[in-house]
């Protein structure tokens, strides 16, 4: 018999989630404001700025094109950045994780609970641009009901990626390199504000391995009509990204906190 705790013990993961929910109640207003207003500003700026010059893109009205694409932007902003900064602050400055790991919780359960909580928030915040776009003319559809689960799935991957980045960085200032060199290029070649078909060939290849692009396409198809096996492929890429980032986040956070 072994006294080692089971991997991904439900009670341990639930404990991490409950702690995050209770803690979130003290700062939810500021987080909700920043996570929803910034993507909405992008939507209004691009949708009605460029929309005045470009009436249709890739067969969609430009407001519809941007409104669906901005969902992925909201997911990114509400997952990877809170995970990066929140994780680094908790283990480096506040020592919160040291206290949590003193309880019957291991690093795998800690990372999983954190990623699930951030993904849940991303599922909610990611849907806000759709509501704004509906006010400005986007027709509602039954497929929109699948957008929160899509945002949750993508948010889990980006939350795990944020935790991984925090585990690898030795200084919070180094996040600037990640934002400029990795996240911003991925954001620009995701098909959010313009179709990737108009980009150079190398950029189109980069877009197809960009998880954010697959989120954009999946949301767009959810709103305007799914495209069979193509969307199964989009889901598969998002799931593969999420699982890979999750396992790597666990591995490197274990090195950071335990080894």
ChimeraX commands (.cxc) that place a marker at each C-alpha (Angstrom):
marker #1 position 0.00,0.00,0.00 radius 0.5
marker #1 position 1.13,3.54,-0.70 radius 0.5
marker #1 position 0.14,6.71,1.06 radius 0.5
marker #1 position 0.80,8.90,-2.00 radius 0.5
marker #1 position -2.25,10.94,-3.04 radius 0.5
marker #1 position -4.07,9.98,-6.19 radius 0.5
marker #1 position -3.30,12.00,-9.28 radius 0.5
marker #1 position -5.93,14.63,-9.93 radius 0.5
marker #1 position -7.82,13.96,-6.74 radius 0.5
marker #1 position -11.24,15.57,-7.19 radius 0.5
marker #1 position -11.36,17.00,-3.67 radius 0.5
marker #1 position -7.96,18.65,-4.13 radius 0.5
marker #1 position -8.88,20.20,-7.49 radius 0.5
marker #1 position -12.20,21.35,-6.04 radius 0.5
marker #1 position -10.37,22.95,-3.12 radius 0.5
marker #1 position -8.17,24.95,-5.50 radius 0.5
marker #1 position -11.25,26.01,-7.48 radius 0.5
marker #1 position -13.18,27.07,-4.37 radius 0.5
marker #1 position -10.23,29.14,-3.19 radius 0.5
marker #1 position -10.07,30.91,-6.55 radius 0.5
marker #1 position -13.82,31.60,-6.58 radius 0.5
marker #1 position -13.74,33.07,-3.06 radius 0.5
marker #1 position -10.68,35.15,-3.88 radius 0.5
marker #1 position -12.22,36.32,-7.17 radius 0.5
marker #1 position -15.15,37.83,-5.32 radius 0.5
marker #1 position -12.84,40.59,-4.06 radius 0.5
marker #1 position -11.61,41.77,-7.47 radius 0.5
marker #1 position -14.15,40.55,-10.05 radius 0.5
marker #1 position -15.21,44.07,-11.06 radius 0.5
marker #1 position -11.76,45.17,-12.22 radius 0.5
marker #1 position -11.06,41.83,-13.94 radius 0.5
marker #1 position -14.41,41.78,-15.71 radius 0.5
marker #1 position -13.93,45.35,-16.84 radius 0.5
marker #1 position -10.49,44.79,-18.34 radius 0.5
marker #1 position -11.36,41.41,-19.87 radius 0.5
marker #1 position -14.49,42.63,-21.63 radius 0.5
marker #1 position -13.92,46.30,-22.41 radius 0.5
marker #1 position -10.61,45.91,-24.28 radius 0.5
marker #1 position -11.90,43.34,-26.84 radius 0.5
marker #1 position -15.07,45.41,-27.19 radius 0.5
marker #1 position -12.99,48.49,-28.02 radius 0.5
marker #1 position -11.19,46.46,-30.69 radius 0.5
marker #1 position -14.55,45.34,-32.06 radius 0.5
marker #1 position -15.91,48.87,-32.23 radius 0.5
marker #1 position -12.70,50.35,-33.62 radius 0.5
marker #1 position -12.19,47.78,-36.36 radius 0.5
marker #1 position -15.84,47.02,-36.99 radius 0.5
marker #1 position -16.91,50.61,-37.45 radius 0.5
marker #1 position -13.55,52.13,-38.39 radius 0.5
marker #1 position -12.54,49.77,-41.18 radius 0.5
marker #1 position -16.17,48.77,-41.58 radius 0.5
marker #1 position -16.87,52.18,-43.05 radius 0.5
marker #1 position -14.30,51.43,-45.77 radius 0.5
marker #1 position -14.79,47.68,-46.21 radius 0.5
marker #1 position -18.35,46.42,-46.44 radius 0.5
marker #1 position -17.65,42.69,-46.92 radius 0.5
marker #1 position -14.80,40.30,-46.13 radius 0.5
marker #1 position -14.64,36.60,-47.06 radius 0.5
marker #1 position -18.37,36.57,-47.72 radius 0.5
marker #1 position -19.33,38.19,-44.39 radius 0.5
marker #1 position -20.32,41.73,-43.50 radius 0.5
marker #1 position -17.23,43.21,-41.89 radius 0.5
marker #1 position -18.95,43.78,-38.54 radius 0.5
marker #1 position -19.96,40.11,-38.53 radius 0.5
marker #1 position -16.44,39.05,-39.47 radius 0.5
marker #1 position -14.83,41.12,-36.73 radius 0.5
marker #1 position -17.55,40.39,-34.17 radius 0.5
marker #1 position -16.96,36.65,-34.36 radius 0.5
marker #1 position -13.18,36.98,-34.57 radius 0.5
marker #1 position -12.98,39.20,-31.51 radius 0.5
marker #1 position -14.28,36.32,-29.41 radius 0.5
marker #1 position -10.86,34.70,-29.75 radius 0.5
marker #1 position -9.22,37.97,-28.75 radius 0.5
marker #1 position -11.33,38.10,-25.59 radius 0.5
marker #1 position -10.44,34.49,-24.81 radius 0.5
marker #1 position -6.74,35.23,-25.23 radius 0.5
marker #1 position -6.84,38.37,-23.08 radius 0.5
marker #1 position -8.86,36.72,-20.32 radius 0.5
marker #1 position -6.75,33.54,-20.11 radius 0.5
marker #1 position -3.07,33.73,-21.01 radius 0.5
marker #1 position -2.36,37.11,-19.39 radius 0.5
marker #1 position -4.10,36.41,-16.05 radius 0.5
marker #1 position -2.39,33.01,-15.98 radius 0.5
marker #1 position 1.05,34.47,-16.69 radius 0.5
marker #1 position 0.97,37.32,-14.22 radius 0.5
marker #1 position -1.25,35.67,-11.61 radius 0.5
marker #1 position 0.86,32.52,-11.46 radius 0.5
marker #1 position 4.17,34.37,-11.26 radius 0.5
marker #1 position 2.93,36.68,-8.50 radius 0.5
marker #1 position 1.44,33.81,-6.50 radius 0.5
marker #1 position 4.58,31.70,-6.44 radius 0.5
marker #1 position 7.26,34.38,-6.50 radius 0.5
marker #1 position 5.91,37.24,-4.37 radius 0.5
marker #1 position 2.88,36.10,-2.39 radius 0.5
marker #1 position 4.09,32.51,-1.82 radius 0.5
marker #1 position 0.49,31.40,-2.18 radius 0.5
marker #1 position 1.43,28.13,-3.86 radius 0.5
marker #1 position 3.77,27.17,-1.01 radius 0.5
marker #1 position 0.78,27.37,1.33 radius 0.5
marker #1 position -1.48,25.40,-1.02 radius 0.5
marker #1 position 1.11,22.65,-1.52 radius 0.5
marker #1 position 1.40,22.30,2.26 radius 0.5
marker #1 position -2.14,20.90,2.12 radius 0.5
marker #1 position -2.87,17.52,0.49 radius 0.5
marker #1 position -2.59,19.07,-2.98 radius 0.5
marker #1 position 0.14,18.34,-5.53 radius 0.5
marker #1 position 1.35,20.47,-8.42 radius 0.5
marker #1 position -0.76,18.61,-10.98 radius 0.5
marker #1 position -3.94,19.37,-9.07 radius 0.5
marker #1 position -2.86,22.95,-8.45 radius 0.5
marker #1 position -2.17,23.66,-12.14 radius 0.5
marker #1 position -5.35,21.88,-13.23 radius 0.5
marker #1 position -7.52,23.80,-10.80 radius 0.5
marker #1 position -5.98,27.13,-11.80 radius 0.5
marker #1 position -6.35,26.39,-15.54 radius 0.5
marker #1 position -9.96,25.23,-15.14 radius 0.5
marker #1 position -10.90,28.37,-13.25 radius 0.5
marker #1 position -9.27,30.72,-15.76 radius 0.5
marker #1 position -10.87,28.75,-18.63 radius 0.5
marker #1 position -14.28,29.14,-17.02 radius 0.5
marker #1 position -13.81,32.89,-16.89 radius 0.5
marker #1 position -12.64,32.88,-20.51 radius 0.5
marker #1 position -15.79,31.01,-21.50 radius 0.5
marker #1 position -17.89,33.83,-20.04 radius 0.5
marker #1 position -15.78,36.82,-21.09 radius 0.5
marker #1 position -15.22,35.40,-24.57 radius 0.5
marker #1 position -18.94,35.59,-25.30 radius 0.5
marker #1 position -19.21,39.32,-24.58 radius 0.5
marker #1 position -18.08,40.50,-28.06 radius 0.5
marker #1 position -20.88,38.44,-29.60 radius 0.5
marker #1 position -23.43,40.23,-27.46 radius 0.5
marker #1 position -21.98,43.59,-28.50 radius 0.5
marker #1 position -21.97,42.54,-32.15 radius 0.5
marker #1 position -25.63,41.50,-31.87 radius 0.5
marker #1 position -26.48,45.01,-30.70 radius 0.5
marker #1 position -24.88,46.33,-33.89 radius 0.5
marker #1 position -26.52,43.94,-36.30 radius 0.5
marker #1 position -25.16,40.42,-35.93 radius 0.5
marker #1 position -28.10,38.04,-36.32 radius 0.5
marker #1 position -28.45,35.53,-33.45 radius 0.5
marker #1 position -28.26,31.83,-34.22 radius 0.5
marker #1 position -28.58,28.59,-32.30 radius 0.5
marker #1 position -24.91,27.85,-32.95 radius 0.5
marker #1 position -23.98,30.74,-30.67 radius 0.5
marker #1 position -24.88,28.49,-27.74 radius 0.5
marker #1 position -21.72,26.50,-28.49 radius 0.5
marker #1 position -19.47,29.57,-28.26 radius 0.5
marker #1 position -19.00,29.48,-24.43 radius 0.5
marker #1 position -17.83,25.82,-24.52 radius 0.5
marker #1 position -15.50,26.65,-27.42 radius 0.5
marker #1 position -14.14,29.63,-25.48 radius 0.5
marker #1 position -13.71,27.42,-22.39 radius 0.5
marker #1 position -11.80,24.81,-24.39 radius 0.5
marker #1 position -9.51,27.38,-25.98 radius 0.5
marker #1 position -9.18,29.23,-22.69 radius 0.5
marker #1 position -7.94,26.09,-20.95 radius 0.5
marker #1 position -5.13,25.78,-23.46 radius 0.5
marker #1 position -4.12,29.42,-23.21 radius 0.5
marker #1 position -4.40,29.38,-19.40 radius 0.5
marker #1 position -2.09,26.36,-19.31 radius 0.5
marker #1 position 0.28,28.14,-21.70 radius 0.5
marker #1 position 0.29,31.17,-19.42 radius 0.5
marker #1 position 1.12,29.01,-16.40 radius 0.5
marker #1 position 3.90,27.36,-18.41 radius 0.5
marker #1 position 5.36,30.74,-19.38 radius 0.5
marker #1 position 5.25,31.88,-15.75 radius 0.5
marker #1 position 7.08,28.72,-14.69 radius 0.5
marker #1 position 9.83,29.32,-17.27 radius 0.5
marker #1 position 10.40,33.03,-16.69 radius 0.5
marker #1 position 12.84,34.17,-13.99 radius 0.5
marker #1 position 11.56,37.76,-13.96 radius 0.5
marker #1 position 8.15,39.27,-14.52 radius 0.5
marker #1 position 9.80,41.76,-16.88 radius 0.5
marker #1 position 10.58,38.90,-19.25 radius 0.5
marker #1 position 6.88,38.64,-20.06 radius 0.5
marker #1 position 7.42,41.58,-22.39 radius 0.5
marker #1 position 9.53,39.35,-24.66 radius 0.5
marker #1 position 6.85,36.67,-24.75 radius 0.5
marker #1 position 4.12,39.20,-25.50 radius 0.5
marker #1 position 6.09,40.87,-28.30 radius 0.5
marker #1 position 7.71,37.84,-29.91 radius 0.5
marker #1 position 5.06,35.14,-29.43 radius 0.5
marker #1 position 1.60,36.37,-28.48 radius 0.5
marker #1 position 1.37,39.46,-30.69 radius 0.5
marker #1 position 2.37,37.61,-33.91 radius 0.5
marker #1 position -0.09,34.82,-33.11 radius 0.5
marker #1 position -2.76,37.43,-32.53 radius 0.5
marker #1 position -2.05,39.12,-35.86 radius 0.5
marker #1 position -2.16,35.93,-37.95 radius 0.5
marker #1 position -5.31,34.47,-36.41 radius 0.5
marker #1 position -7.78,35.74,-39.02 radius 0.5
marker #1 position -9.48,37.96,-36.47 radius 0.5
marker #1 position -9.60,41.25,-38.36 radius 0.5
marker #1 position -8.67,40.16,-41.89 radius 0.5
marker #1 position -8.71,36.80,-43.73 radius 0.5
marker #1 position -5.43,34.88,-43.74 radius 0.5
marker #1 position -5.98,34.11,-47.44 radius 0.5
marker #1 position -4.64,37.60,-48.16 radius 0.5
marker #1 position -1.39,36.99,-46.26 radius 0.5
marker #1 position 1.91,35.71,-47.73 radius 0.5
marker #1 position 2.29,31.94,-47.95 radius 0.5
marker #1 position 4.61,31.71,-44.93 radius 0.5
marker #1 position 2.05,33.59,-42.83 radius 0.5
marker #1 position -0.75,31.28,-43.97 radius 0.5
marker #1 position 1.33,28.27,-42.92 radius 0.5
marker #1 position 1.99,29.91,-39.54 radius 0.5
marker #1 position -1.73,30.60,-39.12 radius 0.5
marker #1 position -2.63,26.96,-39.60 radius 0.5
marker #1 position -0.50,25.93,-36.63 radius 0.5
marker #1 position -1.83,28.82,-34.54 radius 0.5
marker #1 position -4.39,27.62,-31.97 radius 0.5
marker #1 position -5.93,31.08,-31.91 radius 0.5
marker #1 position -6.72,30.84,-35.63 radius 0.5
marker #1 position -8.56,27.56,-35.08 radius 0.5
marker #1 position -10.57,29.17,-32.29 radius 0.5
marker #1 position -11.51,32.05,-34.60 radius 0.5
marker #1 position -12.62,29.69,-37.36 radius 0.5
marker #1 position -14.59,27.47,-35.00 radius 0.5
marker #1 position -16.45,30.42,-33.46 radius 0.5
marker #1 position -17.17,31.85,-36.90 radius 0.5
marker #1 position -18.58,28.54,-38.09 radius 0.5
marker #1 position -20.58,28.17,-34.87 radius 0.5
marker #1 position -22.31,31.46,-35.60 radius 0.5
marker #1 position -22.80,31.08,-39.36 radius 0.5
marker #1 position -22.94,27.30,-39.77 radius 0.5
marker #1 position -20.59,24.44,-38.96 radius 0.5
marker #1 position -18.49,22.91,-41.74 radius 0.5
marker #1 position -18.38,19.20,-40.88 radius 0.5
marker #1 position -14.98,17.56,-40.60 radius 0.5
marker #1 position -13.21,20.89,-40.97 radius 0.5
marker #1 position -14.55,21.90,-37.57 radius 0.5
marker #1 position -13.65,18.52,-36.10 radius 0.5
marker #1 position -10.08,19.31,-37.16 radius 0.5
marker #1 position -10.30,22.76,-35.51 radius 0.5
marker #1 position -11.49,21.14,-32.27 radius 0.5
marker #1 position -8.71,18.53,-32.47 radius 0.5
marker #1 position -6.04,21.22,-32.79 radius 0.5
marker #1 position -7.44,23.18,-29.83 radius 0.5
marker #1 position -7.65,20.03,-27.69 radius 0.5
marker #1 position -4.12,18.95,-28.65 radius 0.5
marker #1 position -2.79,22.40,-27.81 radius 0.5
marker #1 position -4.60,22.41,-24.48 radius 0.5
marker #1 position -3.39,18.95,-23.43 radius 0.5
marker #1 position 0.19,19.67,-24.47 radius 0.5
marker #1 position 0.31,23.04,-22.69 radius 0.5
marker #1 position -1.35,21.52,-19.60 radius 0.5
marker #1 position 1.16,18.68,-19.27 radius 0.5
marker #1 position 4.12,20.99,-19.89 radius 0.5
marker #1 position 2.76,23.48,-17.35 radius 0.5
marker #1 position 2.54,20.72,-14.74 radius 0.5
marker #1 position 6.07,19.52,-15.51 radius 0.5
marker #1 position 7.76,22.90,-15.29 radius 0.5
marker #1 position 5.71,24.15,-12.35 radius 0.5
marker #1 position 6.76,21.00,-10.49 radius 0.5
marker #1 position 10.39,21.87,-11.21 radius 0.5
marker #1 position 9.79,25.42,-10.04 radius 0.5
marker #1 position 7.89,24.62,-6.85 radius 0.5
marker #1 position 9.02,21.18,-5.73 radius 0.5
marker #1 position 12.25,19.93,-7.32 radius 0.5
marker link #1:1,2 radius 0.2
marker link #1:2,3 radius 0.2
marker link #1:3,4 radius 0.2
marker link #1:4,5 radius 0.2
marker link #1:5,6 radius 0.2
marker link #1:6,7 radius 0.2
marker link #1:7,8 radius 0.2
marker link #1:8,9 radius 0.2
marker link #1:9,10 radius 0.2
marker link #1:10,11 radius 0.2
marker link #1:11,12 radius 0.2
marker link #1:12,13 radius 0.2
marker link #1:13,14 radius 0.2
marker link #1:14,15 radius 0.2
marker link #1:15,16 radius 0.2
marker link #1:16,17 radius 0.2
marker link #1:17,18 radius 0.2
marker link #1:18,19 radius 0.2
marker link #1:19,20 radius 0.2
marker link #1:20,21 radius 0.2
marker link #1:21,22 radius 0.2
marker link #1:22,23 radius 0.2
marker link #1:23,24 radius 0.2
marker link #1:24,25 radius 0.2
marker link #1:25,26 radius 0.2
marker link #1:26,27 radius 0.2
marker link #1:27,28 radius 0.2
marker link #1:28,29 radius 0.2
marker link #1:29,30 radius 0.2
marker link #1:30,31 radius 0.2
marker link #1:31,32 radius 0.2
marker link #1:32,33 radius 0.2
marker link #1:33,34 radius 0.2
marker link #1:34,35 radius 0.2
marker link #1:35,36 radius 0.2
marker link #1:36,37 radius 0.2
marker link #1:37,38 radius 0.2
marker link #1:38,39 radius 0.2
marker link #1:39,40 radius 0.2
marker link #1:40,41 radius 0.2
marker link #1:41,42 radius 0.2
marker link #1:42,43 radius 0.2
marker link #1:43,44 radius 0.2
marker link #1:44,45 radius 0.2
marker link #1:45,46 radius 0.2
marker link #1:46,47 radius 0.2
marker link #1:47,48 radius 0.2
marker link #1:48,49 radius 0.2
marker link #1:49,50 radius 0.2
marker link #1:50,51 radius 0.2
marker link #1:51,52 radius 0.2
marker link #1:52,53 radius 0.2
marker link #1:53,54 radius 0.2
marker link #1:54,55 radius 0.2
marker link #1:55,56 radius 0.2
marker link #1:56,57 radius 0.2
marker link #1:57,58 radius 0.2
marker link #1:58,59 radius 0.2
marker link #1:59,60 radius 0.2
marker link #1:60,61 radius 0.2
marker link #1:61,62 radius 0.2
marker link #1:62,63 radius 0.2
marker link #1:63,64 radius 0.2
marker link #1:64,65 radius 0.2
marker link #1:65,66 radius 0.2
marker link #1:66,67 radius 0.2
marker link #1:67,68 radius 0.2
marker link #1:68,69 radius 0.2
marker link #1:69,70 radius 0.2
marker link #1:70,71 radius 0.2
marker link #1:71,72 radius 0.2
marker link #1:72,73 radius 0.2
marker link #1:73,74 radius 0.2
marker link #1:74,75 radius 0.2
marker link #1:75,76 radius 0.2
marker link #1:76,77 radius 0.2
marker link #1:77,78 radius 0.2
marker link #1:78,79 radius 0.2
marker link #1:79,80 radius 0.2
marker link #1:80,81 radius 0.2
marker link #1:81,82 radius 0.2
marker link #1:82,83 radius 0.2
marker link #1:83,84 radius 0.2
marker link #1:84,85 radius 0.2
marker link #1:85,86 radius 0.2
marker link #1:86,87 radius 0.2
marker link #1:87,88 radius 0.2
marker link #1:88,89 radius 0.2
marker link #1:89,90 radius 0.2
marker link #1:90,91 radius 0.2
marker link #1:91,92 radius 0.2
marker link #1:92,93 radius 0.2
marker link #1:93,94 radius 0.2
marker link #1:94,95 radius 0.2
marker link #1:95,96 radius 0.2
marker link #1:96,97 radius 0.2
marker link #1:97,98 radius 0.2
marker link #1:98,99 radius 0.2
marker link #1:99,100 radius 0.2
marker link #1:100,101 radius 0.2
marker link #1:101,102 radius 0.2
marker link #1:102,103 radius 0.2
marker link #1:103,104 radius 0.2
marker link #1:104,105 radius 0.2
marker link #1:105,106 radius 0.2
marker link #1:106,107 radius 0.2
marker link #1:107,108 radius 0.2
marker link #1:108,109 radius 0.2
marker link #1:109,110 radius 0.2
marker link #1:110,111 radius 0.2
marker link #1:111,112 radius 0.2
marker link #1:112,113 radius 0.2
marker link #1:113,114 radius 0.2
marker link #1:114,115 radius 0.2
marker link #1:115,116 radius 0.2
marker link #1:116,117 radius 0.2
marker link #1:117,118 radius 0.2
marker link #1:118,119 radius 0.2
marker link #1:119,120 radius 0.2
marker link #1:120,121 radius 0.2
marker link #1:121,122 radius 0.2
marker link #1:122,123 radius 0.2
marker link #1:123,124 radius 0.2
marker link #1:124,125 radius 0.2
marker link #1:125,126 radius 0.2
marker link #1:126,127 radius 0.2
marker link #1:127,128 radius 0.2
marker link #1:128,129 radius 0.2
marker link #1:129,130 radius 0.2
marker link #1:130,131 radius 0.2
marker link #1:131,132 radius 0.2
marker link #1:132,133 radius 0.2
marker link #1:133,134 radius 0.2
marker link #1:134,135 radius 0.2
marker link #1:135,136 radius 0.2
marker link #1:136,137 radius 0.2
marker link #1:137,138 radius 0.2
marker link #1:138,139 radius 0.2
marker link #1:139,140 radius 0.2
marker link #1:140,141 radius 0.2
marker link #1:141,142 radius 0.2
marker link #1:142,143 radius 0.2
marker link #1:143,144 radius 0.2
marker link #1:144,145 radius 0.2
marker link #1:145,146 radius 0.2
marker link #1:146,147 radius 0.2
marker link #1:147,148 radius 0.2
marker link #1:148,149 radius 0.2
marker link #1:149,150 radius 0.2
marker link #1:150,151 radius 0.2
marker link #1:151,152 radius 0.2
marker link #1:152,153 radius 0.2
marker link #1:153,154 radius 0.2
marker link #1:154,155 radius 0.2
marker link #1:155,156 radius 0.2
marker link #1:156,157 radius 0.2
marker link #1:157,158 radius 0.2
marker link #1:158,159 radius 0.2
marker link #1:159,160 radius 0.2
marker link #1:160,161 radius 0.2
marker link #1:161,162 radius 0.2
marker link #1:162,163 radius 0.2
marker link #1:163,164 radius 0.2
marker link #1:164,165 radius 0.2
marker link #1:165,166 radius 0.2
marker link #1:166,167 radius 0.2
marker link #1:167,168 radius 0.2
marker link #1:168,169 radius 0.2
marker link #1:169,170 radius 0.2
marker link #1:170,171 radius 0.2
marker link #1:171,172 radius 0.2
marker link #1:172,173 radius 0.2
marker link #1:173,174 radius 0.2
marker link #1:174,175 radius 0.2
marker link #1:175,176 radius 0.2
marker link #1:176,177 radius 0.2
marker link #1:177,178 radius 0.2
marker link #1:178,179 radius 0.2
marker link #1:179,180 radius 0.2
marker link #1:180,181 radius 0.2
marker link #1:181,182 radius 0.2
marker link #1:182,183 radius 0.2
marker link #1:183,184 radius 0.2
marker link #1:184,185 radius 0.2
marker link #1:185,186 radius 0.2
marker link #1:186,187 radius 0.2
marker link #1:187,188 radius 0.2
marker link #1:188,189 radius 0.2
marker link #1:189,190 radius 0.2
marker link #1:190,191 radius 0.2
marker link #1:191,192 radius 0.2
marker link #1:192,193 radius 0.2
marker link #1:193,194 radius 0.2
marker link #1:194,195 radius 0.2
marker link #1:195,196 radius 0.2
marker link #1:196,197 radius 0.2
marker link #1:197,198 radius 0.2
marker link #1:198,199 radius 0.2
marker link #1:199,200 radius 0.2
marker link #1:200,201 radius 0.2
marker link #1:201,202 radius 0.2
marker link #1:202,203 radius 0.2
marker link #1:203,204 radius 0.2
marker link #1:204,205 radius 0.2
marker link #1:205,206 radius 0.2
marker link #1:206,207 radius 0.2
marker link #1:207,208 radius 0.2
marker link #1:208,209 radius 0.2
marker link #1:209,210 radius 0.2
marker link #1:210,211 radius 0.2
marker link #1:211,212 radius 0.2
marker link #1:212,213 radius 0.2
marker link #1:213,214 radius 0.2
marker link #1:214,215 radius 0.2
marker link #1:215,216 radius 0.2
marker link #1:216,217 radius 0.2
marker link #1:217,218 radius 0.2
marker link #1:218,219 radius 0.2
marker link #1:219,220 radius 0.2
marker link #1:220,221 radius 0.2
marker link #1:221,222 radius 0.2
marker link #1:222,223 radius 0.2
marker link #1:223,224 radius 0.2
marker link #1:224,225 radius 0.2
marker link #1:225,226 radius 0.2
marker link #1:226,227 radius 0.2
marker link #1:227,228 radius 0.2
marker link #1:228,229 radius 0.2
marker link #1:229,230 radius 0.2
marker link #1:230,231 radius 0.2
marker link #1:231,232 radius 0.2
marker link #1:232,233 radius 0.2
marker link #1:233,234 radius 0.2
marker link #1:234,235 radius 0.2
marker link #1:235,236 radius 0.2
marker link #1:236,237 radius 0.2
marker link #1:237,238 radius 0.2
marker link #1:238,239 radius 0.2
marker link #1:239,240 radius 0.2
marker link #1:240,241 radius 0.2
marker link #1:241,242 radius 0.2
marker link #1:242,243 radius 0.2
marker link #1:243,244 radius 0.2
marker link #1:244,245 radius 0.2
marker link #1:245,246 radius 0.2
marker link #1:246,247 radius 0.2
marker link #1:247,248 radius 0.2
marker link #1:248,249 radius 0.2
marker link #1:249,250 radius 0.2
marker link #1:250,251 radius 0.2
marker link #1:251,252 radius 0.2
marker link #1:252,253 radius 0.2
marker link #1:253,254 radius 0.2
marker link #1:254,255 radius 0.2
marker link #1:255,256 radius 0.2
marker link #1:256,257 radius 0.2
marker link #1:257,258 radius 0.2
marker link #1:258,259 radius 0.2
view
